[in-house]
Amino acid sequence: MTDTPQPLIEVHPDAAALATAVAGELLNRIADAQAAGHVPHIGLTGGSIADAIHREVARLAPASGVDWGAVVLWFGDERFVPADSPDRNVNQARAAFLDEVGAFRVHTAPASSEAGSAEESAASYADTVRAEGGGDFDVLMLGVGPDGHIASLFPGHPGLDATDAIAVAVHDSPKPPPDRVSLTFEALNRAQSVWFLVSGEPKADAVRRALAEVPAGQAAAALRETPARGVTGRAETVWFLDADAATLI
């Protein structure tokens, strides 16, 4: 196994500054990739800081030169609820920026009105990843919960142990809605750049735990306690924090 680079930590004064910085960097990465003749694959996440970033992307997009018809967008997880539910990450992203910028190469796990079970949805999403992208992300953005979860991989949940799988069904989520579909650690780790997006003091301890050094013999237990420890980028891992989220590091 090749060594992965040490994580970079970038602290911004507040959530608004964080959102502007991440949006600007994302647009630059996409524009650079397109200038090099590459079709970028971007992994999106949900949550309040992601929503703020998405709105900044929409604001800054006109001056970026990005061709959104040549960007492939994915979601690290999705809520298994009806297709028109506001709880769907894809619907939140559409409202914030996808529709405004004209992005249409957008993939996520089928909704409960489109698949008979979360397991069927996960299998369908995995098939789409294989067929449309091969699973490699240029940039994968991940929020982090106060409990240290990423995507819908929660502390102690069975999905943490999935192997030889791209996506898994998640039941009994500790935060609603209870049924979800998540990419696995194996899928999430197929990213060149992983960006953790974290805002707010309630998440400061999760950030501390995710970045803490632990003895090798305790690594598995630490991962089960803080799933954010389980994803790193092949080329870079960046923690974009606001000052409140960075208070314990």
N, C-alpha and C positions, 0 to 999 in steps of 0.2 A: 504493500500500500504506500502511495506517495504521501509525503508530508503535506498537510494543508497549511496555508499561511495563518499566522496568528490574527485573531480578530482585531479590527480597527474600531475605535470608539470615537464617535463624533457627537459632541454635546452642543445643543442649541438653547438659547435663552428660554424659549417657551414653545408651546405646540404650534403656534402660527409660524414662527421662524423655522421650525422643523419641517412643517409641511411645505413651505416654499422652497427650502433647500433640497428636499428629496425630489419634489416635482421637477425642479430645474435640472438636477443631476440625471433623473430618469429620461427626460426629453433629450438631454445631450447624448446619453448612451444610445438611445434609439436612433437619433439622427446620425451619429458616427457609424453605427452598424449599417444603416441604409446607404450611407455614402461609400462604404466599403463593399457594397453589393450583397449584403447579407440581409435575410429576413429575420428580424429578432423575435424571439419567443419570450414573453414576459409573464411571470406569475404574479397574480394579484391576490390581495387579502381583503378581509372585511374589518369592520370596527371603526371607531370614531376617528382615530388618527388617520386611518386609510381614507376615510371619507374626506377629511380635510385635504389630504394630499391629492386625491382625485379631483377635487374642485380647483386646486391650484394648477393641476395639469391642464384642465379645461381653460383656465385663465391664460396660461402661458403658451398653450399649444399653437395659436396662430402665428407666433413669431419664431417657432422652433424649426420649421421646415420639415417636420415629420409627416410622412405619408402613412396615414393610419390604415389605409387599405393594404399595406404591406407590413403590418404588425400582427402577430398571432398572440392572442391573450388567453390565459388560463387562470383557473382559481385553485388555490391550495386546498380549499374545502368548500362545501356547500351545504345548506340546510335542506333536509328532505321534507319539504313542505310544498304546497301547490305552486305552480309556475308563476302565478300572479301575486304571490305573497311578498309583502315588503320585507320579510325576514330573509329573503334570498339575497345572497351576496351579489349575484349578477344584477339583480334589479336595483340595488343600492348604487352599484357602479354605473349602471346605465343612466340613472337619474343624475349622478354627480358629473360624469364626463364622457361615457362611451357614446351616447347618442349625440352629444354636442360636437364631438370631434369626428364623428362618422366612422368609428371603429365597427367592423362587422365580422372579423375573424375571431370570434369570441366563443370559447368552449368552457362548459362547466358540467357538473353531474346532472343528469335528468332529474326533474322534479317529481314529487309524489303523484302528480296528475299525469306523468309521462312514463313512469316505471312502477311495477307492482310492489317493489320493496326497496329498501336502501341497498340491499345486496345486489339487486338487479341494476340499480343506478350506478353502483360502484363498478360493476363489471362493464357496463356500457361506457362509462367514463374512461376506464382503463383501455378499452378497445379504441376509443377516440385518440387517446394519447399515443398509442402505438401507430395508428393509421396516419395521424395528422402531424405529429411532431417528433416522434421518437423519444420524447420525454426530457429533452435537454433544454433548460432555461438559460437565456442570456442573463436575465435578472429575475430573481425570485424574491418577492417582498413578503414578509411574515410579521404579523402582529404577535404580541406576547401577552397572555392573560396574567392577572395577579397570581394565579396558581402556577405559572410557568408553562402553560400549554401553548402550542403553536398549531396552526390549522385547526383540525378537530382531534388532535392527539392529546388527550388529557392525562394527567398523572394517574398511574396505576391502571389505566384502561387497556383492554386486550389489543387494541390497534397498535400499541407500542411494539408488540411482538410480531407483527406481520412480516413475513418474508416471502420473497418471490411474488410480490403483489405490487401493483401500481396504486390501487385505491382500495379502501376498505369501508364497510358500513360501520357506523358508530351508533350505538344505542345507549340510552340512559345517560346522555350528556349531563354533566353537572350544571350546565347553564342551558336555558331553553333556546331553541326547540330541542327535544331529546334525541331525535333521529337525524343523522347527518351522514355525509360522505366525505372522507378525507383522503388526500394523497398520503402515502406511507413515508416513513423515513427513507426508504430506498429510493423512492421517486423524488422526494424533496432534495435529496443530496445530489441529484443530477443537475446542478445549477453551477454556472460559472461564477456568478455573483449572488450571494445571499445577503439581503438587507433586512435586518430586524428594525421594526418601527415601533418605538415605545415612548409613550407620553403619560405623565402623571405619577405622583408620589405613591399611590397604591401599588404600582408595579415595580417600585424600586427594589424590593426584596427579591422579586423574581429575577430582575436583572443581575443582582448580586449573586444569586445562586447559579444562574446560567453561566456566569463568567468566572466563578470561583474555581481554583485548582483543587482537585481532590486526588487522594492516592488511587493508584490503578485498581486496587482491590475494591474500591468503593464506587467506581465509575458507573457500574450498572445500576446500583441503587440510586445514585445521584440523577441518572437519566430518567428513571421511573418517577422520581420526585419532581423533576424539572425537565420536561420534554424539550424545551428550547435548547438544551445542551446537545441535542442529537442531530442538528443540521448545521453544516458548514459548506461554504462555497469552494469550488475547486480552485478558483483564482483569487477570490477575496470573500471575506465575511465582514460586514460593516454593521455596527450597532449605531443607529441613528436615535439619539435620545434627546429629550428636553431636560432642562436642569432638574426638574422634580424627579424624573425617573432615574437620574444619575446620582442621587444623593448618597447612596450606600456603596459606591465603588470608588 
